[in-house]
Every structure is written in C-alpha cells, then in structure tokens.
Amino acid sequence: MNHFDVIIVGLGPTGSITALLLESYGIKVLGIEKEKEVYNLPRAVTISDQGFRISQLAGIDHIYQENSTVLGGARFTDKNLNTIGNGIDLQGLISQNGWPPSSLFHQPYTDHAIREKLDNSAVEVLLEHEFKDLICADKENRIKVLNLKEEEEIEFTCRYLIGSDGGSSLVRRKLDIEQIDLNYNRDWVVVDVELRNENTLGDQVLQVCDSERLTTFVPSHLPFRRWEFIIHEHEDKEMFLDESNIQKLIYKWLKPEEYKIIRKAVYQFHSIIAKNFKKDNCFLMGDAAHQAPPFMGEGMMSGYRDAVNLSWKIACTIKNELNEKLLETYEEERIPHSKFVVKNSAGIGELMEAYAETEDPNKVPQDLVNKGYGSFILPNLSSGFFFGGKANETMHSGEIFPQPVEYLNKKIVKRMDHILGDNFTLISKSKFSLSKDNQKFLDLLGCKTLILKKEYIEENSWLKSFMKEGTTYLVRPDRYIFGSTTSDVSLEELINDLKIRINL
Ligand SMILES: Cc1cc2nc3c(=O)[nH]c(=O)nc-3n(C[C@H](O)[C@H](O)[C@H](O)COP(=O)(O)OP(=O)(O)OC[C@H]3O[C@@H](n4cnc5c(N)ncnc54)[C@H](O)[C@@H]3O)c2cc1C
C-alpha cells in the first residue's frame, strides 16, 4: 500500500511532532527521512511554555521535562559582563500555558527519545529514504523517493504532503515557493561543552555586546553549557573550529581543564521566510518555511506552532470530508506570526551590535531598544479561523486559552489540558443549553462541553481572569480561542459562525 493520508518529508523536530499529532487523530501518516540517525550537532536548547504545551498534545512533554532545566532569564551585558539595557527575569514564573516561560533542554537526548516514540507509534517511518520529486494534483500528490540503501526509486501517493525538510528544503524548491530575505545574515560559531566541575556560571542567557566579538552564553541543561561567537567577514571560518582557538574564546568564563568540548559548528544565522506556506495540497513548516537567528530561542518553537496549527485542521478536514477552506487558514495564521519571530530574533542581534558600537548604552535609539528582551511579547493570532474571520479583543479570539492546573503547596502537581480534549471545547463556568440543530452539529464535530470547577478557577489566576459569569468560550483543538459569547454575540450565534466557517 503506497497511499497515505499525509506524507511528511523530514523527521527533524518539526516533522516528528507533526507525525505524532496527526497519528493521535488517527490519520494514516508516512514519515520520510534521509538520515539514519537523529541530527547530532548543536542546535535548539530552549523550549517555551507553548512548546511544552504542544508537546503535551503529542504525548512527549515528559521527554522534555526529564531533560530540561528552567531558564532564569536573559540580559544584555558589556564586554565585562556588566548588565546594560533591559533584561527579563523568568525564575519562578508560570505562564497561562501552565509551564515556565522558557526551559533549557539537551536536544540529542530529546530527539532520540522522540524518535523512539515515533518508532513505536502507528506512523510509518522510512529512514535512509530521500525525497526526490513531486507532482501535485488536486486530489492526490505523487512523490518520488530514493531508498538510499538499496538505491531503488519508490513512488508514493498522498492527499496532503508536508515539507518539514529544513532550511534548504527540496519540497519548497519543487513547489517553486520563493523566500523573502529579512536581511540578517551573519556567521557564528556555536560550541557546546560538558562541564567537568560544579556549575558557577548562573542561570541567565547573556548577550555579550563586545565590539571585538559579539558573544552569547547559554546556561544549557546541566552538565552542558553553550557559547556562540560571531565570526567577522574577513575571518577564516575554519579557524573557529580549532579547539585551541575555541578555548581562547571561552577563557573569560572557564579554563580548558574545566570542560570538554562536545560539539562545534559554524552556522550562518539567517532571517528568511517563505512567501507561501501552502501550494495546492502541499504545505511547508519548520525551517523549510522560516529561519530565525537563535537569539530568541524560538526557531524550533515556530515549527511546533506550525505543527499544532496544521495537524488538527488536516485531521478535521479528512474526518469530516470538508473542502479545503479550513486549510487555507494555515498560512493566513502562521505567516504573520512566524514573520514576527524572525524579525524580532534578528532585532536582538541588531541591538547587540548597537550596544557594542556605543560607549553609552543610553544613547542607543529607543526603536532598537524596543527590539530587546522585556519589550515585546509574542503576538496573538490576528486573522484566520476565528469568529468573523478575525481575532477580536472583546471575545479574546486569537488568544490562547489558559491550561487548568492543580497546585499543591504552591507547586503545580497536575496539568489538565486533557480535560479540554483533542477537539473543539465549549468552556463555561455555568451550565448552558443549545438548540437541537447546533447540538447535533457540535456532536458531529466531536466538540466537548466543559463546565469548569469552581476550585480550578479560584486556584488558577490565569483562568480567573478569563472566566467571567455567563461567558462561554469556544476553544479550538490547538487551544486558541475561536470566540466567546459577549453582550452582542449569543452562544447560538457563535456556533452558527463556526458552522459557516467550517462548512460542514
Ligand atoms: C545554533 C542554533 C541554536 C538554536 N537554538 C534554538 C533554540 O534554543 N530554540 C528553538 O526553538 N530553536 C532553536 N534553533 C532553531 C532550531 O534548531 C530549528 O528551527 C529546528 O531544528 C528546525 O527543525 P526542523 O524540523 O524544521 O528542521 P531540521 O531540524 O533541519 O530537520 C529537517 C529534516 O529533514 C531531513 N531532510 C532534508 N531533506 C530531505 C529529503 N530530501 N528527504 C528526506 N529527508 C530530508 C533532514 O535530514 C532533517 O532530519 C537553533 C538553531 C541553531 C542553528
């Protein structure tokens, strides 16, 4: 059988989580990956609160939890490591997603465990198979894959194709989708070390604005630490992979006998976004769709957001035999959000350069300072699959609905996204009734009703701020709010709009 509902090209972090999410909806998925082993070079180190929540949906949150440490914060410093400008302190905070805002993880550990989970799932996985070509058609995509071991070409067909095949995505090139360069392209060397001694380097990311060499220090999950050093245009990149040169760069922090270098690589930090994330029934996600410099630690997180946004829409379309209208909202929602992440990540790099170039940090223009930590928060979604097609402040549509959590001695002991289910949920403080027609429609869709217990609302400050008397929220499977009842919009009107939008 060479036909699948969905074929995913590339099983990096984005493709893997997408496969697991689709599988959880009972979708028949094939994952194609050209490498035999998971990628072993230094890359993602931070996972955000939303990233954790998405991994909960895919059943892999325990993998991150077992391999991570909460990040204390991030700040800019001068070359002597004195703080300049604004920073953020994150220690002890819990966001509305029910997780700390940012945690540090060790990617080789988590990637291996996620691959194992994938191997034991219903997802069909073909390693050492390279995607070569595709023909898009209205009802069916046909793809050509090379079995690298047997040197044999195989054809597969699928209703939907997902290209999560990284920055140089062949799927993107085959679809002839252009990229927009947002003009931050610099070479950096990234070094991961394993500490031999006790950690003394703190729990904050430091952006060291040294005019001689911009440097980022990341207090990775113990016993690991990371440094990133900019490489100037006239410098020889290869030189930066020489261990003795790396030791000189790290000397300010640690002596060579205090650590072992475990990984080193030169990366060009890009800020690029694809013009489209969809063409016919083919989609781009992860680095294939957008690449941001790592200063915000949000690159992989953007891939996770793509995954959670598209997977329920594909599942809903297949299961309810919908036309493709719902799928159009994937790029409508994801392009502006990803663009914000790419632009603001590059903004942090630009602010580092500005701080490094001046003697007086107070002279750095405010518009640049606003790009730094503490000055922005990730935006809500603005238009797409929401009441009236647009996010709306009064309804909180486009915002993420908080995750109910249970506390014991001021510590979270239970996260309860599962009570929201994996489909749409109507959430209220008090009971409500619906017309027969609308109830039948919601049942068909698998929409759940949840009357939140008083004690959850009292215990959760985030929930409390949302749960006003008489308000009912309609929450999407990815936890974004579709809309809510207001003084102008009744529950029946809310559901009627969902009906029109989903076209069932
Ligand atoms: C130094 C650095 C630090 C970073 N830090 C962070 C961070 O802290 N937090 C964060 O969120 N992000 C971070 N990022 C970004 C993050 O690593 C990437 O966004 C993320 O790895 C992208 O995942 P992906 O699955 O989209 O692509 P990839 O990880 O590139 O995976 C693509 C997969 O597709 C496969 N593939 C490619 N072509 C084919 C083909 N033709 N056929 C079959 N398979 C194919 C590849 O082998 C690969 O396995 C960092 C990046 C760098 C470079």
The ligand as an SDF file (V2000), in Angstrom:
LIG
                    3D

 53 58  0  0  0  0  0  0  0  0999 V2000
   22.8110   27.3170   16.8470 C   0  0  0  0  0  0  0  0  0  0  0  0
   21.3370   27.1820   16.8410 C   0  0  0  0  0  0  0  0  0  0  0  0
   20.6400   27.3230   18.0300 C   0  0  0  0  0  0  0  0  0  0  0  0
   19.2510   27.1980   18.0510 C   0  0  0  0  0  0  0  0  0  0  0  0
   18.5900   27.3360   19.2270 N   0  0  0  0  0  0  0  0  0  0  0  0
   17.2400   27.2080   19.2670 C   0  0  0  0  0  0  0  0  0  0  0  0
   16.5260   27.2590   20.4890 C   0  0  0  0  0  0  0  0  0  0  0  0
   17.1010   27.4030   21.5420 O   0  0  0  0  0  0  0  0  0  0  0  0
   15.1660   27.1080   20.4790 N   0  0  0  0  0  0  0  0  0  0  0  0
   14.4860   26.9030   19.3090 C   0  0  0  0  0  0  0  0  0  0  0  0
   13.2440   26.8000   19.3590 O   0  0  0  0  0  0  0  0  0  0  0  0
   15.1500   26.8210   18.1260 N   0  0  0  0  0  0  0  0  0  0  0  0
   16.4990   26.9680   18.0730 C   0  0  0  0  0  0  0  0  0  0  0  0
   17.1610   26.8450   16.8990 N   0  0  0  0  0  0  0  0  0  0  0  0
   16.4180   26.5590   15.6860 C   0  0  0  0  0  0  0  0  0  0  0  0
   16.0760   25.0890   15.5710 C   0  0  0  0  0  0  0  0  0  0  0  0
   17.1990   24.2770   15.7670 O   0  0  0  0  0  0  0  0  0  0  0  0
   15.4710   24.8110   14.2160 C   0  0  0  0  0  0  0  0  0  0  0  0
   14.4460   25.7440   13.9790 O   0  0  0  0  0  0  0  0  0  0  0  0
   14.8900   23.4130   14.1770 C   0  0  0  0  0  0  0  0  0  0  0  0
   15.8910   22.4480   14.3330 O   0  0  0  0  0  0  0  0  0  0  0  0
   14.2110   23.1680   12.8390 C   0  0  0  0  0  0  0  0  0  0  0  0
   13.6250   21.9260   12.8470 O   0  0  0  0  0  0  0  0  0  0  0  0
   13.0170   21.3350   11.5220 P   0  0  0  0  0  0  0  0  0  0  0  0
   12.4900   20.0000   11.9050 O   0  0  0  0  0  0  0  0  0  0  0  0
   12.0980   22.3130   10.9050 O   0  0  0  0  0  0  0  0  0  0  0  0
   14.2540   21.2000   10.5120 O   0  0  0  0  0  0  0  0  0  0  0  0
   15.5500   20.2620   10.6490 P   0  0  0  0  0  0  0  0  0  0  0  0
   15.9070   20.0380   12.0470 O   0  0  0  0  0  0  0  0  0  0  0  0
   16.5640   20.8490    9.7340 O   0  0  0  0  0  0  0  0  0  0  0  0
   15.0590   18.8630   10.0770 O   0  0  0  0  0  0  0  0  0  0  0  0
   14.8830   18.6350    8.7010 C   0  0  0  0  0  0  0  0  0  0  0  0
   14.9790   17.1380    8.4670 C   0  0  0  0  0  0  0  0  0  0  0  0
   14.6710   16.8750    7.1130 O   0  0  0  0  0  0  0  0  0  0  0  0
   15.5790   15.8980    6.6020 C   0  0  0  0  0  0  0  0  0  0  0  0
   15.6330   16.0670    5.1370 N   0  0  0  0  0  0  0  0  0  0  0  0
   16.1180   17.1320    4.4570 C   0  0  0  0  0  0  0  0  0  0  0  0
   15.9820   16.9370    3.1270 N   0  0  0  0  0  0  0  0  0  0  0  0
   15.4010   15.7210    2.9820 C   0  0  0  0  0  0  0  0  0  0  0  0
   14.9960   14.9520    1.8350 C   0  0  0  0  0  0  0  0  0  0  0  0
   15.1670   15.4010    0.5720 N   0  0  0  0  0  0  0  0  0  0  0  0
   14.4250   13.7430    2.0320 N   0  0  0  0  0  0  0  0  0  0  0  0
   14.2510   13.2440    3.3120 C   0  0  0  0  0  0  0  0  0  0  0  0
   14.6240   13.9310    4.4100 N   0  0  0  0  0  0  0  0  0  0  0  0
   15.1690   15.1590    4.2490 C   0  0  0  0  0  0  0  0  0  0  0  0
   16.8870   16.2240    7.3200 C   0  0  0  0  0  0  0  0  0  0  0  0
   17.7670   15.1210    7.3190 O   0  0  0  0  0  0  0  0  0  0  0  0
   16.3790   16.5860    8.7060 C   0  0  0  0  0  0  0  0  0  0  0  0
   16.3140   15.4870    9.5670 O   0  0  0  0  0  0  0  0  0  0  0  0
   18.5560   26.9470   16.8480 C   0  0  0  0  0  0  0  0  0  0  0  0
   19.2620   26.7960   15.6510 C   0  0  0  0  0  0  0  0  0  0  0  0
   20.6290   26.9110   15.6420 C   0  0  0  0  0  0  0  0  0  0  0  0
   21.3710   26.7330   14.3600 C   0  0  0  0  0  0  0  0  0  0  0  0
  1  2  1  0
  2  3  1  0
  2 52  2  0
  3  4  2  0
  4  5  1  0
  4 50  1  0
  5  6  2  0
  6  7  1  0
  6 13  1  0
  7  8  2  0
  7  9  1  0
  9 10  1  0
 10 11  2  0
 10 12  1  0
 12 13  2  0
 13 14  1  0
 14 15  1  0
 14 50  1  0
 15 16  1  0
 16 17  1  0
 16 18  1  0
 18 19  1  0
 18 20  1  0
 20 21  1  0
 20 22  1  0
 22 23  1  0
 23 24  1  0
 24 25  2  0
 24 26  1  0
 24 27  1  0
 27 28  1  0
 28 29  2  0
 28 30  1  0
 28 31  1  0
 31 32  1  0
 32 33  1  0
 33 34  1  0
 33 48  1  0
 34 35  1  0
 35 36  1  0
 35 46  1  0
 36 37  1  0
 36 45  1  0
 37 38  2  0
 38 39  1  0
 39 40  1  0
 39 45  2  0
 40 41  1  0
 40 42  2  0
 42 43  1  0
 43 44  2  0
 44 45  1  0
 46 47  1  0
 46 48  1  0
 48 49  1  0
 50 51  2  0
 51 52  1  0
 52 53  1  0
M  END
$$$$
